[in-house]
């Protein structure tokens, strides 16, 4: 995901399970879990992307509610905390949207794969969610256009969780 945010010029779209702060899979040898949406490097790339130019867009749709400790507020998620701080500081130049699928069961039956799309140029498509396997392609495929269209359809049937503009 970090590479998409680093290379994108206008739009990054992500369809995720729940924006997990860390992986369910332990890293080899040390028993610690791999950070995902709590990873400092990823959060820095999100910040760089959303503060680089006016008009950029980071849109996320989750299948389930985002990964939070019990009784925690939305702001307790590291990604949300970082984006809200950009808005508060006045450095947010792009749009950030977080939505949740209204009908996740229908999504699972019809498609069932999480994905990310960078502009119209690249995509990452999960092929095995349980084992975190995915394929990625940069610039040699029509799949980004198809996934962007599918994202548009899903976005219309999703509930707004957080929408931020400059």
C-alpha positions as CSV (number, residue, x, y, z in Angstrom):
1,X,0.0,0.0,0.0
2,X,2.9,2.3,0.8
3,X,4.2,2.1,-2.8
4,X,0.8,3.1,-4.2
5,X,0.6,6.1,-1.9
6,X,4.2,7.0,-2.9
7,X,3.6,6.8,-6.7
8,X,0.0,7.9,-7.1
9,X,-0.6,11.3,-8.7
10,X,-4.3,11.7,-8.0
11,X,-6.2,8.8,-6.5
12,X,-5.8,5.8,-4.3
13,X,-8.8,3.6,-3.6
14,X,-8.8,0.8,-1.1
15,X,-11.4,-1.9,-0.3
16,X,-10.3,-3.5,3.0
17,X,-11.7,-5.8,5.6
18,X,-11.6,-3.6,8.7
19,X,-8.4,-1.5,8.5
20,X,-6.5,-3.7,10.8
21,X,-3.9,-2.1,12.9
22,X,-1.8,-5.2,12.8
23,X,-1.7,-8.5,11.0
24,X,-3.3,-11.7,12.4
25,X,-0.1,-13.4,11.3
26,X,2.9,-13.3,13.5
27,X,6.2,-12.3,12.0
28,X,8.8,-15.0,11.6
29,X,10.9,-15.7,14.7
30,X,10.0,-12.9,17.1
31,X,6.3,-13.7,17.9
32,X,5.3,-10.1,17.2
33,X,2.5,-9.1,14.8
34,X,3.2,-7.2,11.7
35,X,1.8,-3.6,11.8
36,X,-0.5,-2.7,8.9
37,X,-2.6,0.5,9.2
38,X,-0.7,1.4,12.4
39,X,2.7,1.2,10.6
40,X,4.5,4.5,10.9
41,X,5.9,4.3,7.4
42,X,2.5,3.8,5.9
43,X,1.0,6.6,8.0
44,X,3.8,8.9,6.8
45,X,3.0,8.0,3.2
46,X,-0.7,8.7,3.8
47,X,0.3,12.1,5.2
48,X,2.7,12.9,2.2
49,X,0.0,11.9,-0.3
50,X,-2.8,14.0,1.3
51,X,-0.6,17.1,1.8
52,X,1.2,17.0,-1.6
53,X,-1.3,18.6,-4.0
54,X,-4.8,19.9,-4.0
55,X,-7.3,17.5,-5.5
56,X,-5.7,14.2,-4.5
57,X,-8.1,11.6,-3.1
58,X,-7.7,8.7,-0.7
59,X,-10.9,6.7,-0.5
60,X,-11.3,3.6,1.7
61,X,-14.3,1.3,1.9
62,X,-14.3,-1.3,4.7
63,X,-16.2,-4.5,4.7
64,X,-16.7,-4.5,8.5
65,X,-16.3,-1.8,11.1
66,X,-12.8,-0.6,11.5
67,X,-10.4,-2.4,13.9
68,X,-10.7,-0.6,17.3
69,X,-10.3,-1.6,20.9
70,X,-13.6,-2.2,22.7
71,X,-15.4,1.1,23.5
72,X,-12.8,3.2,21.7
73,X,-13.8,6.1,19.5
74,X,-13.0,6.3,15.8
75,X,-10.1,8.8,16.5
76,X,-8.3,6.0,18.4
77,X,-7.4,4.3,15.1
78,X,-3.9,5.4,14.1
79,X,-4.9,6.2,10.5
80,X,-7.9,8.2,11.5
81,X,-5.9,10.0,14.1
82,X,-3.2,11.0,11.6
83,X,-5.7,12.3,9.0
84,X,-7.7,14.2,11.6
85,X,-4.5,15.9,12.7
86,X,-3.8,17.0,9.1
87,X,-7.2,18.6,9.0
88,X,-6.7,20.3,12.3
89,X,-3.2,21.6,11.3
90,X,-4.6,22.9,8.0
91,X,-2.2,20.9,5.9
92,X,-4.8,18.6,4.3
93,X,-4.9,19.4,0.6
94,X,-6.7,16.3,-0.6
95,X,-9.9,14.5,0.2
96,X,-10.1,11.6,2.6
97,X,-13.1,9.4,2.7
98,X,-13.8,6.3,4.8
99,X,-17.0,4.3,4.2
100,X,-18.4,0.9,5.3
101,X,-20.2,-1.5,3.0
102,X,-23.9,-1.5,3.6
103,X,-24.3,-5.0,2.4
104,X,-21.1,-6.9,3.1
105,X,-22.7,-10.4,2.7
106,X,-23.8,-9.5,-0.8
107,X,-20.2,-8.3,-1.6
108,X,-18.7,-11.6,-0.3
109,X,-21.0,-13.7,-2.4
110,X,-20.6,-11.6,-5.6
111,X,-16.8,-10.8,-5.5
112,X,-15.2,-11.4,-2.1
113,X,-11.7,-10.0,-2.8
114,X,-10.2,-6.9,-1.2
115,X,-8.3,-4.6,-3.5
116,X,-6.5,-1.3,-4.0
117,X,-6.2,0.8,-7.1
118,X,-3.7,3.6,-7.8
119,X,-4.9,6.2,-10.3
120,X,-5.7,4.2,-13.5
121,X,-2.3,2.6,-13.5
122,X,-1.9,-0.1,-10.9
123,X,-3.8,-2.4,-8.7
124,X,-3.4,-5.0,-5.9
125,X,-6.0,-7.7,-5.8
126,X,-6.1,-10.2,-2.9
127,X,-6.4,-13.7,-4.1
128,X,-6.3,-15.4,-0.6
129,X,-7.5,-13.2,2.2
130,X,-6.7,-15.8,4.9
131,X,-3.1,-16.1,3.9
132,X,-2.6,-12.5,2.8
133,X,-1.7,-13.4,-0.8
134,X,-2.3,-10.9,-3.6
135,X,-1.3,-10.1,-7.1
136,X,-0.2,-6.6,-8.1
137,X,0.2,-5.0,-11.5
138,X,1.7,-1.7,-12.6
139,X,0.6,-0.3,-15.9
140,X,0.0,-3.4,-18.2
141,X,-3.6,-4.2,-17.7
142,X,-7.2,-2.9,-18.0
143,X,-8.0,-4.2,-14.5
144,X,-7.5,-0.8,-12.8
145,X,-10.3,0.7,-14.9
146,X,-12.6,-2.3,-14.0
147,X,-11.7,-2.1,-10.3
148,X,-12.3,1.7,-10.2
149,X,-15.7,1.2,-11.7
150,X,-16.5,-1.6,-9.2
151,X,-15.3,0.8,-6.4
152,X,-17.7,3.5,-7.7
153,X,-20.6,1.0,-7.5
154,X,-19.6,-0.1,-3.9
155,X,-19.2,3.5,-2.8
156,X,-22.8,4.3,-3.7
157,X,-24.0,1.4,-1.5
158,X,-21.7,2.3,1.4
159,X,-22.3,4.3,4.6
160,X,-20.1,7.4,5.3
161,X,-17.9,6.9,8.3
162,X,-15.6,9.9,7.9
163,X,-15.3,12.4,5.0
164,X,-12.7,15.1,5.1
165,X,-11.8,17.9,2.6
166,X,-9.3,20.7,2.9
